């Protein structure tokens, strides 16, 4: 019997054929990803591509059922694909172990798929996939779980809300700066210090993250002044980055000099146990040869010895310094070197302050705000994702719903649904015009060339940005009328290559809708150095009310889960003239959906309690 027989009976032969020919991208092969890949393989899909950066850990085995003990340390994506291929030998499945944010996964690559599934536990990556799917005009099935809670929704550019249409309001747990940097008393204090202070100052952009500034009153003004001096001194240590002495210089600064300064403040330790300064030379003698050290051999679930923590710190310092030479880094719990640095540094600080030791795995949970995942929640969410995808590919977008999985013993049902909502007219992501910019040679094309090419557009292709524009990539301002230093620099020298997103906005007209260019180097026999495509897909945007202003702020990097509390099924009018979807054919969302019913009350839970994970 054919694998698609049951799909044909349920949805018809035409839908079964669409599923069999559709190219599917699954981003994430963890808790939701494993269940999703299993469901897709048994639901008539034939062409599946899975991507995940992570490798399999022992702790994954209690809920990620495609993995076995023999698979530990192997790539999640490739093992998961091998497992589903065993379920269904008719599959044409591929696996990639990589970061979805890598430039190689550009707009053309996303556009090669008919539908994308997000099964990620990283908010920044989810936002990236959301933006890439909007640029490539590919439908996205978005999901998230946290314990017993879960949600699934469909994102189609111009028709529905995107992931960033509403900021994630959940507040992360924050800690007073003096506690984190002077008087830590718990393992979490050491992890936050290592991640949000030391890692950010050395390898990032100096973000304080979960460290909360305190008012400078008479009791702590002097201490805050000294802490600010420490931060500036730490930034100067970056001058040693890339040298053989870098790890030693950092170690002696934070574990010897700074602790010595704290010990000189006698009143601070009148009712506390004072810390102990650590000796780099002594630990170096007791530790293993750096050339023979293998960080992957360390136990992840056992506390580190001080010698192991020292060796791991030294290794991670030099590894991250080599990467920092080309770009600033952001902490990612799935980045082994970043995690090793935070775990080792937190462990050394715990030794210095007499705090209980935690394993690398425990440090990862604290640094990544991880809460336990539940297999049945993942399974239910994955099943809803597949059902939604079948509707999308069947051109029945008006039947799709946002579904919430709730946990309440007093509620007679656990799944609540609501109609898909229209895009937020003030959204800083989907109220944008997305185009593709193909560049023949990134090493020979300057930023000035790009600006000239955009301003030279005429007729229907004129973007009406005016003469004074700003150019931004990520959080970097590359050009504005008062900053012209980069005009003659090549795109390659600015790190602008295939896969990057370049935003241009008018400095004169606040009502002009910004343009986001997806950079690509793919060009057959280029007739010009720069070719801009996609004008036919630009939607018509409704004018904003006079007092309304687009929100161009970047959402804080905070995870959130929404909990629905409602006594009756909500329904929302989605009448909207939006952009056409490239795949599948465009359909209007139900214009007759009643909007008179009671709207659901959406509560943003504190990140201290829950975090969307898988």
C-alpha positions in Angstrom: 0.0 0.0 0.0 1.3 3.4 -0.9 2.4 5.7 2.0 0.0 8.4 0.7 -3.1 6.2 0.5 -4.6 7.5 3.8 -3.8 11.1 2.8 -5.6 10.6 -0.5 -8.7 9.3 1.3 -8.6 12.2 3.8 -7.7 15.1 1.7 -8.1 13.9 -1.9 -5.6 12.8 -4.6 -4.7 16.3 -5.7 -3.6 17.3 -2.1 -1.7 14.0 -1.8 0.2 14.8 -5.0 1.0 18.3 -3.8 2.5 16.9 -0.5 4.5 14.3 -2.4 6.1 16.9 -4.7 6.5 19.8 -2.1 10.0 20.6 -0.9 9.9 21.0 2.9 12.5 22.7 5.2 12.5 21.8 8.9 14.6 24.2 11.0 15.5 22.4 14.2 15.8 18.7 14.9 15.2 18.8 18.7 12.1 18.1 20.7 9.5 19.4 18.3 11.8 18.7 15.3 12.0 15.0 15.9 8.2 14.6 16.3 7.7 16.8 13.3 10.1 14.9 11.0 8.5 11.6 12.1 5.0 13.0 11.3 6.0 14.5 8.0 7.6 11.3 6.8 4.4 9.4 7.5 2.0 12.0 6.1 2.8 11.9 2.4 5.7 14.3 2.3 8.6 13.0 0.2 11.2 15.8 -0.1 12.4 16.9 3.4 15.4 18.9 4.3 16.4 19.2 8.0 18.9 21.6 9.4 20.3 21.8 13.0 23.5 23.1 14.4 23.4 20.9 17.5 24.7 17.4 18.4 22.9 14.8 20.4 23.3 14.9 24.2 22.4 12.3 26.8 19.6 14.5 28.2 17.9 14.6 24.8 17.1 10.9 24.9 14.1 11.1 27.3 11.9 13.0 24.7 13.7 13.0 21.3 12.7 9.5 20.3 14.6 9.4 17.0 17.9 9.3 19.0 19.5 6.5 20.9 22.4 6.2 23.2 24.7 5.2 20.4 24.0 8.5 18.7 25.4 10.7 21.4 27.7 13.4 20.1 26.5 12.9 16.5 24.7 15.6 14.5 20.9 15.8 15.3 19.9 16.5 11.8 21.7 13.6 10.1 20.6 11.1 12.7 17.0 12.3 12.6 16.9 12.1 8.8 18.4 8.5 8.9 15.7 7.5 11.3 12.8 8.8 9.3 14.3 7.3 6.1 14.1 3.9 7.8 10.4 4.6 8.5 9.7 5.5 4.9 12.4 4.4 2.4 10.5 6.4 -0.3 11.7 9.6 1.2 14.2 11.9 -0.5 15.6 13.5 2.7 18.6 15.6 3.3 20.4 16.8 6.5 22.6 19.8 7.2 24.5 20.5 10.4 24.9 24.3 10.3 23.6 27.5 11.7 20.5 28.7 9.8 21.8 32.2 10.1 24.9 31.4 8.0 25.2 33.5 4.9 25.1 30.4 2.6 21.4 30.1 3.5 20.3 33.1 1.5 17.0 34.2 0.0 17.4 32.0 -3.1 18.0 29.0 -0.8 14.8 29.7 1.2 12.9 30.3 -2.0 13.7 26.8 -3.2 11.3 25.4 -0.6 7.5 25.3 -0.8 7.0 25.6 3.0 9.2 26.1 6.0 8.7 24.7 9.6 10.3 26.4 12.6 11.1 24.1 15.4 13.7 26.3 17.1 14.5 27.1 20.7 16.4 30.3 19.9 14.5 33.6 19.6 17.1 35.3 17.5 17.1 32.4 15.0 13.3 32.4 14.9 13.2 36.0 14.0 15.8 35.4 11.3 13.8 32.6 9.7 10.7 34.8 9.9 12.5 37.6 8.0 14.0 35.2 5.4 10.6 33.6 4.7 9.0 37.1 4.2 11.9 38.0 1.8 11.6 34.7 -0.1 7.7 34.7 0.0 7.5 31.2 1.4 4.9 30.2 4.0 6.2 29.5 7.5 4.7 27.3 10.2 5.9 28.7 13.5 5.8 26.8 16.8 6.9 26.8 20.4 6.5 24.8 23.6 7.2 25.4 27.3 6.4 22.5 29.6 2.7 21.8 29.1 2.2 24.9 27.0 2.5 25.2 23.3 1.4 27.1 20.2 1.3 26.8 16.4 0.6 29.5 13.9 0.9 30.1 10.1 2.9 33.1 8.8 2.2 34.2 5.2 3.8 37.5 4.2 1.2 40.3 3.6 -1.7 38.1 4.7 -1.1 37.2 8.4 0.8 38.5 11.3 4.5 37.7 11.3 6.6 36.6 14.3 7.6 40.1 15.1 4.2 41.8 14.6 4.0 42.1 18.4 7.0 42.5 20.7 7.7 39.8 23.1 7.0 41.5 26.4 8.3 38.8 28.8 10.8 40.1 31.3 13.9 38.1 32.1 15.1 37.8 35.6 17.5 40.5 36.3 20.2 40.9 39.1 21.7 43.9 40.7 25.1 44.8 39.3 26.8 44.9 42.7 25.6 41.4 43.5 26.7 40.0 40.2 30.1 41.7 40.1 31.0 42.0 43.7 29.1 39.7 46.1 27.8 36.6 44.2 26.2 34.0 46.5 24.6 31.5 44.1 25.7 29.6 41.0 23.3 31.6 38.8 25.1 34.8 39.8 28.4 33.3 38.5 26.8 32.2 35.2 25.1 35.6 34.6 28.4 37.3 35.3 30.3 35.0 32.9 27.7 35.3 30.2 26.4 38.9 30.4 29.4 40.6 31.7 32.7 38.9 30.9 31.7 37.2 27.6 29.9 40.4 26.4 32.8 42.7 27.3 35.5 40.5 25.7 33.9 39.0 22.7 30.6 40.9 22.1 29.4 44.5 22.2 29.4 45.0 26.0 25.7 44.3 26.5 24.8 44.1 30.2 21.8 41.8 29.5 20.4 40.4 32.8 22.6 42.7 35.0 20.5 45.6 36.3 22.0 49.0 37.0 21.4 50.4 40.5 20.9 54.0 41.6 24.1 55.7 42.7 23.3 56.5 46.3 25.7 57.1 49.2 26.0 53.4 50.0 27.1 52.1 46.6 28.2 55.1 44.6 31.9 54.5 45.2 31.6 50.8 44.4 29.7 51.5 41.1 32.4 54.0 40.1 35.1 51.3 40.7 33.0 48.7 38.8 32.8 51.1 35.8 36.6 51.5 35.9 36.9 47.7 35.9 34.7 47.5 32.9 36.9 49.9 31.0 40.0 48.1 32.1 38.5 44.9 30.9 37.8 46.3 27.5 41.5 47.3 27.2 42.4 43.6 27.6 41.1 43.1 24.1 44.4 44.5 22.9 46.0 41.3 24.0 43.4 39.2 22.0 45.1 36.9 19.6 48.3 36.6 21.5 49.5 33.6 23.5 49.1 35.7 26.7 45.5 36.5 26.2 44.0 33.9 28.5 46.6 34.7 31.3 46.0 38.4 31.1 42.2 37.9 31.4 42.5 35.4 34.2 44.8 37.5 36.3 42.6 40.6 35.8 39.3 39.0 36.9 40.5 36.2 39.3 43.4 38.0 40.9 43.5 41.7 40.5 39.7 42.3 40.8 39.3 39.9 43.7 42.3 41.6 45.4 40.5 44.9 45.1 37.3 43.4 46.6 39.3 42.0 49.6 40.6 45.4 50.3 37.0 46.6 51.0 37.0 45.2 54.6 33.4 46.3 55.5 32.0 44.3 52.6 33.1 41.0 54.2 32.2 41.8 57.8 29.2 39.4 57.5 30.2 37.5 54.4 32.8 34.8 53.6 35.6 36.7 51.7 36.6 35.3 48.3 40.0 33.8 47.5 42.2 35.0 44.6 43.2 32.3 42.1 46.9 31.8 41.1 47.3 31.4 37.3 50.9 30.0 37.5 49.9 27.4 40.2 46.9 26.2 38.2 49.0 26.1 35.0 51.4 23.7 36.7 48.6 21.4 37.9 46.7 21.4 34.6 47.1 19.3 31.5 49.2 20.4 28.5 47.2 22.8 26.3 48.3 20.9 23.2 46.8 17.7 24.6 43.6 19.1 26.1 40.3 17.9 24.5 37.3 19.9 25.8 34.8 17.4 24.4 36.2 14.7 26.7 35.1 16.6 29.8 32.1 15.2 31.7 29.0 17.4 30.9 26.9 16.2 33.9 29.5 16.3 36.6 31.0 19.3 38.3 34.4 20.4 37.0 37.5 20.3 39.1 39.4 23.6 39.4 42.1 22.2 37.1 39.5 21.1 34.5 37.8 24.5 34.7 41.2 26.3 34.2 42.1 24.2 31.2 38.7 24.7 29.6 38.8 28.5 30.3 42.2 28.7 28.6 41.1 26.7 25.6 37.8 28.7 25.1 39.6 32.1 25.6 41.9 31.4 22.6 39.2 29.8 20.5 36.8 32.7 20.9 39.6 35.3 20.4 40.4 33.8 17.0 36.7 34.2 16.0 36.4 37.7 17.5 39.0 38.9 15.1 36.5 38.9 12.3 33.2 39.8 14.0 31.7 40.4 17.4 30.1 37.4 19.0 26.8 36.8 20.7 26.3 34.1 23.3 24.5 31.0 22.0 24.0 28.1 24.3 24.4 25.8 21.3 27.8 27.3 20.5 30.2 24.8 22.2 33.1 27.3 22.6 30.8 30.0 24.0 29.2 27.6 26.4 32.6 26.2 27.5 33.8 29.7 28.2 30.8 30.6 30.3 30.8 27.2 32.1 34.5 27.4 32.9 34.5 31.0 34.0 31.4 30.5 36.2 33.1 27.5 37.7 36.3 29.3 38.5 34.3 32.2 40.0 32.4 29.7 42.1 35.7 28.3 43.4 36.9 31.8 44.2 33.7 32.7 46.2 33.1 29.4 47.8 29.9 28.7 45.9 28.6 25.3 45.0 29.9 24.0 41.7 27.6 23.2 38.7 28.2 21.0 35.7 28.5 22.2 32.1 25.0 20.9 31.4 23.6 22.9 34.4 25.4 26.0 33.3 23.9 25.6 29.8 20.4 25.3 31.4 20.9 28.5 33.4 22.6 30.5 30.6 19.9 29.5 28.1 16.9 29.9 30.4 16.0 26.3 29.8 13.1 24.6 31.5 12.2 20.9 31.1 10.4 19.9 27.9 7.6 17.4 27.8 7.4 14.9 25.0 3.6 14.8 24.8 3.5 18.6 24.3 6.1 18.4 21.5 4.1 15.5 19.9 0.8 17.5 20.0 2.4 20.6 18.6 4.1 18.7 15.8 0.8 17.1 14.8 -0.9 20.5 14.6 1.9 21.8 12.5 1.5 19.1 9.9 -2.3 19.6 9.7 -1.8 23.3 9.2 0.8 22.7 6.5 -1.6 20.5 4.6 -4.1 23.3 4.6 -1.5 25.8 3.4 -0.3 23.6 0.5 -4.0 22.9 -0.4 -4.6 26.6 -0.9 -6.9 26.6 2.1 -5.2 29.3 4.1 -8.6 30.7 5.2 -9.1 27.5 7.3 -5.7 27.8 9.1 -5.8 28.8 12.8 -3.4 29.8 15.5 -3.7 27.0 18.1 -2.7 27.2 21.7 -2.0 24.1 23.8 -3.0 24.9 27.4 -2.9 23.1 30.7 -5.7 23.7 33.2 -7.4 21.0 35.2 -10.6 23.1 35.2 -10.8 23.5 31.5 -12.8 20.8 29.5 -10.4 21.1 26.5 -6.6 21.7 26.1 -6.4 23.2 22.6 -7.7 26.6 22.0 -7.8 28.1 18.5 -8.3 31.5 16.9 -8.4 32.8 13.4 -5.2 34.1 11.9 -4.8 37.8 12.4 -3.9 40.5 9.9 -0.4 42.0 9.9 0.3 44.7 12.4 0.4 47.9 10.4 3.2 49.2 12.6 5.3 46.0 12.5 9.0 46.9 11.9 9.5 43.6 10.0 6.6 42.8 7.7 5.7 46.5 6.9 8.7 46.5 4.7 9.3 46.1 1.0 11.4 43.0 0.4 13.6 42.8 -2.8 16.5 40.7 -4.0 19.7 42.4 -4.9 22.1 40.4 -7.0 25.7 41.5 -7.0 28.2 40.2 -9.6 31.3 40.8 -7.5 31.1 41.7 -3.8 34.9 42.4 -3.7 34.6 45.0 -6.4 31.2 46.6 -5.6 31.2 49.5 -3.1 28.5 50.6 -0.8 28.3 53.8 -2.8 27.6 51.7 -5.9 24.7 50.0 -4.2 23.2 53.4 -3.1 23.6 54.8 -6.6 21.9 51.7 -8.1 18.9 52.1 -5.8 18.5 55.9 -6.3 18.8 55.4 -10.1 15.6 53.3 -10.2 12.9 55.0 -12.2 9.2 54.6 -13.1 7.3 51.8 -11.4 10.6 50.6 -9.8 11.3 53.9 -8.1 11.3 53.2 -4.4 10.7 56.9 -3.4 13.3 56.9 -0.6 14.5 60.4 -1.5 18.1 61.6 -1.7 18.8 61.3 2.1 18.7 57.7 3.1 20.2 55.5 5.8 21.7 52.0 5.2 21.7 49.5 8.0 22.7 45.8 8.3 21.6 44.2 11.5 22.4 46.6 14.3 25.2 48.3 12.2 24.6 51.7 10.7 26.6 51.6 7.5 25.6 55.0 6.0 23.5 58.1 6.7 23.8 61.7 5.5 26.1 62.4 8.5 28.2 59.3 8.2 29.8 58.6 4.8 33.0 56.8 5.9 31.9 53.5 4.2 30.8 54.8 0.8 34.1 53.7 -0.9 34.4 50.4 1.0 33.6 47.2 -0.9 30.7 45.1 0.3 33.1 42.3 1.0 35.1 44.4 3.3 32.0 45.4 5.2 31.0 41.7 5.6 28.1 42.1 3.2 28.0 38.9 1.1 25.4 36.6 -0.1 22.8 35.9 2.5 23.0 39.2 4.3 20.0 41.6 4.6 20.5 45.3 3.9 17.9 47.8 5.0 17.5 51.2 3.3 15.1 53.9 4.8 14.3 57.5 3.9 15.7 60.2 6.2 13.3 62.8 4.7 10.0 61.1 4.6 8.9 59.2 7.7 5.9 57.7 5.8 8.2 56.1 3.2 8.2 52.3 3.7 11.8 51.0 4.2 13.2 48.4 1.8 15.0 45.3 2.8 17.4 43.8 0.2 18.3 40.2 0.4 21.8 40.0 -1.0 22.7 37.3 -3.5 25.7 36.5 -5.7 23.7 34.1 -7.9 23.7 35.7 -11.4 23.9 34.1 -14.8 26.2 36.0 -17.2 25.6 39.3 -15.3 24.7 42.1 -17.7 25.2 44.6 -14.9 27.2 44.7 -11.7 24.0 45.1 -9.6 20.5 43.7 -10.5 17.4 44.3 -8.3 14.5 41.9 -8.6 11.1 41.2 -7.0 9.2 44.4 -7.7 6.2 42.5 -8.9 5.8 41.0 -5.4 5.8 44.3 -3.5 2.3 44.7 -1.8 0.2 47.7 -1.5 0.4 49.0 2.1 -2.6 50.8 3.6 -1.7 54.3 4.7 -1.2 54.8 8.4 -3.4 57.0 10.6 -2.0 60.4 11.0 -0.8 59.9 14.6 0.5 56.4 14.0 4.2 56.0 13.5 6.0 52.8 12.5 7.8 51.1 15.4 11.4 50.7 14.1 12.7 49.4 17.4 14.4 46.0 17.5 12.6 43.7 19.8 14.5 42.7 23.0 16.0 39.3 22.8 13.5 37.8 25.1 11.5 34.6 24.8 7.8 34.5 25.6 4.9 32.1 25.6 1.3 33.2 25.4 -1.3 31.6 27.5 -4.9 31.9 26.4 -7.7 32.3 29.0 -11.1 32.4 27.3 -14.4 30.8 27.7 -15.5 30.6 24.1 -13.8 30.1 20.8 -12.6 33.5 19.4 -12.8 34.5 15.8 -11.1 37.5 14.2 -11.8 39.3 10.9 -8.8 39.0 8.6 -10.0 41.0 5.6 -6.8 42.3 4.1 -5.3 43.2 0.8 -1.8 41.9 1.1 1.1 40.6 -1.0 0.7 37.4 -3.0 2.4 34.3 -1.9 4.7 32.7 -4.4 3.9 29.2 -3.2 1.2 28.2 -2.9 -1.3 30.3 -4.9 -2.6 33.3 -3.1 -6.0 33.1 -1.3 -7.8 35.7 0.7 -8.3 34.9 4.3 -11.9 34.5 5.3 -13.4 38.0 5.1 -16.6 36.9 6.8 -15.0 35.7 10.0 -17.1 37.3 12.8 -15.1 39.7 15.0 -17.9 40.3 17.5 -17.0 37.4 19.7 -15.0 37.8 22.8 -11.3 38.1 22.1 -8.9 35.9 24.0 -6.9 37.4 26.8 -3.3 36.9 26.1 -0.9 37.0 29.0 2.9 37.2 28.4 4.5 34.9 31.0 7.6 36.0 32.8 10.8 34.4 31.4 11.6 33.4 35.0 8.7 31.0 34.8 8.6 29.8 31.2 10.5 30.1 28.0 9.6 28.9 24.5 12.1 26.2 23.9 11.6 23.7 21.1 
